[in-house]
């Protein structure tokens, strides 16, 4: 059977599964809609968190990025997993104990201020929309490459699907669908990785395989990483495993980006809100462990995939005649994501670190999707990867849409504009808000702003420099006041936003030599976060201490007493 | 009543100490070994991995997973101690 037939079968089956789960777990209450009635078992929440977190970027783009960055790719691996340690130790148990519905809920109540709540609502909506646009685009790309439907129809199919299960089942529907999507995406990621690892090194465990010796071919017996370093030297690239050499990022920049991604991860509302759904504080802690374990399974495989893909790509293309290039090359050439420019007119593909002689231009995003084809794996494996990419994108989109809808129906209307609204009305409003959010996300998917990639740096920087410090201080320092929190959030956001906007949009020509301490816009959230911490603490010291009942809330969330909440 | 408040304080201090220890390990693995010392560590190899590279792309992730497990287990123990104490006094 062809790749196309297999892809249709696997994708349709997986979609039927998601819809079935959504119908089975539809909800009738706002608690069910926002936080799944707090009845989600820790391990299921762990899986759902994993799928929620691992987006099209993790599934499709990350290994490709690492493949081209080598050591420096660790910023994503460390940043997007290390943030969970912060989340598990500093946020999840306390927010669960606090026991409301959303992140702005916590900020508004802890800082006894609707201004703080509104700032939080704004940040939550902005961060979530930037993210969701990228997801819908990912859905469109997978559809167009693997199902040969045009990108726009792909986006619309994705929209309808998310609309059905997000508005019907709310958080409960999303949670159980996400758990199923985790299973689909992890199988889709691991099977090709295991097969390729086995093929290249004879070791079926990818995590060990990329540190093993090459099994066959001209480099047989050489360690894979040594071979790739040698290939890089020959072609004029910086060595794959080398850290801060010429052509790679500086130590300070790697540090700043890693920190910004970690703290940003811990501050992302769609991840935080997942810990509201479990039955107790204890379940919140253990579910953070499950989440990180499930995420870690993919994140420890990704650098192996990156290495295999790098070696495979170079070995199958470099020095080959264009006319006898492998079939996958011409398949992807049609998408425009890989290009050959015969600069010296010899008909042979030359891949080089030197811009003037390099003849091969490869889009990083194709590495994971093309990898099974490059390694000549069977058609059903290629189809599985397509289903996995869709699962990753759809699950993240659904989680983000729920944050947007609850920020509007709960934080904005129920808590501020229309407090006397009944449960039925609020639930209807939440569904409507979710539906509108899907449409807007779909619009951005079809007409993507040309700066999706830049905007991701924005989302993390904003989450890091706005939410993280004030939530931490809200739990760990009773003396933190509303004036401190508002001033801190605003100064953190404004600094970070100004820096990113300046270097990404206004003055794009300004290179690393103009950056503050050599920190790139991706890493500036770290500085924004420090500013936020500093401002919040100083302003808090000089303003009136929080009222007694707020201090009592803080006392209360520090103790577990699972039985009493 | 006083006993309960006192036990709450003790619990919170134990919690802070645990978090501090675990975050030190987090920093050591994720930043010191994976970033600050990566170049000297790369002089050594484990199997086919330069050591610093391994920490940055594999080891630290496993350490992170372990840290969240240890935290959940130890805190569950602290919870039980706190609850047992509360039952005795009330």
HADDOCK unambig.tbl for C-alpha pairs under 7 A between the chains (distance, minus, plus):
assign (segid A and resid 71 and name CA) (segid B and resid 53 and name CA) 6.35 0.50 0.50
assign (segid A and resid 74 and name CA) (segid B and resid 56 and name CA) 5.65 0.50 0.50
assign (segid A and resid 74 and name CA) (segid B and resid 57 and name CA) 5.52 0.50 0.50
assign (segid A and resid 77 and name CA) (segid B and resid 57 and name CA) 6.49 0.50 0.50
assign (segid A and resid 78 and name CA) (segid B and resid 30 and name CA) 6.61 0.50 0.50
assign (segid A and resid 78 and name CA) (segid B and resid 56 and name CA) 6.93 0.50 0.50
assign (segid A and resid 78 and name CA) (segid B and resid 61 and name CA) 6.82 0.50 0.50
assign (segid A and resid 81 and name CA) (segid B and resid 61 and name CA) 6.52 0.50 0.50
assign (segid A and resid 82 and name CA) (segid B and resid 64 and name CA) 6.27 0.50 0.50
assign (segid A and resid 85 and name CA) (segid B and resid 64 and name CA) 6.26 0.50 0.50
assign (segid A and resid 85 and name CA) (segid B and resid 68 and name CA) 6.16 0.50 0.50
assign (segid A and resid 88 and name CA) (segid B and resid 68 and name CA) 6.46 0.50 0.50
assign (segid A and resid 89 and name CA) (segid B and resid 19 and name CA) 6.43 0.50 0.50
assign (segid A and resid 211 and name CA) (segid B and resid 47 and name CA) 6.34 0.50 0.50
assign (segid A and resid 211 and name CA) (segid B and resid 48 and name CA) 4.30 0.50 0.50
assign (segid A and resid 211 and name CA) (segid B and resid 49 and name CA) 5.18 0.50 0.50
assign (segid A and resid 212 and name CA) (segid B and resid 47 and name CA) 6.94 0.50 0.50
assign (segid A and resid 212 and name CA) (segid B and resid 48 and name CA) 5.58 0.50 0.50
assign (segid A and resid 223 and name CA) (segid B and resid 48 and name CA) 5.42 0.50 0.50
assign (segid A and resid 225 and name CA) (segid B and resid 48 and name CA) 6.62 0.50 0.50
assign (segid A and resid 241 and name CA) (segid B and resid 53 and name CA) 6.23 0.50 0.50
assign (segid A and resid 243 and name CA) (segid B and resid 38 and name CA) 6.95 0.50 0.50
assign (segid A and resid 243 and name CA) (segid B and resid 39 and name CA) 6.48 0.50 0.50
assign (segid A and resid 251 and name CA) (segid B and resid 35 and name CA) 6.90 0.50 0.50
assign (segid A and resid 255 and name CA) (segid B and resid 35 and name CA) 6.91 0.50 0.50
assign (segid A and resid 282 and name CA) (segid B and resid 76 and name CA) 6.53 0.50 0.50
assign (segid A and resid 285 and name CA) (segid B and resid 72 and name CA) 5.21 0.50 0.50
assign (segid A and resid 286 and name CA) (segid B and resid 69 and name CA) 6.94 0.50 0.50
assign (segid A and resid 286 and name CA) (segid B and resid 72 and name CA) 5.34 0.50 0.50
assign (segid A and resid 288 and name CA) (segid B and resid 68 and name CA) 6.96 0.50 0.50
assign (segid A and resid 289 and name CA) (segid B and resid 65 and name CA) 6.46 0.50 0.50
assign (segid A and resid 289 and name CA) (segid B and resid 68 and name CA) 5.06 0.50 0.50
assign (segid A and resid 289 and name CA) (segid B and resid 69 and name CA) 5.47 0.50 0.50
assign (segid A and resid 292 and name CA) (segid B and resid 65 and name CA) 5.89 0.50 0.50
assign (segid A and resid 293 and name CA) (segid B and resid 65 and name CA) 5.82 0.50 0.50
assign (segid A and resid 296 and name CA) (segid B and resid 61 and name CA) 6.49 0.50 0.50
assign (segid A and resid 300 and name CA) (segid B and resid 58 and name CA) 5.70 0.50 0.50
assign (segid A and resid 303 and name CA) (segid B and resid 57 and name CA) 6.43 0.50 0.50
assign (segid A and resid 558 and name CA) (segid B and resid 12 and name CA) 6.92 0.50 0.50
assign (segid A and resid 559 and name CA) (segid B and resid 8 and name CA) 6.80 0.50 0.50
assign (segid A and resid 560 and name CA) (segid B and resid 79 and name CA) 6.82 0.50 0.50
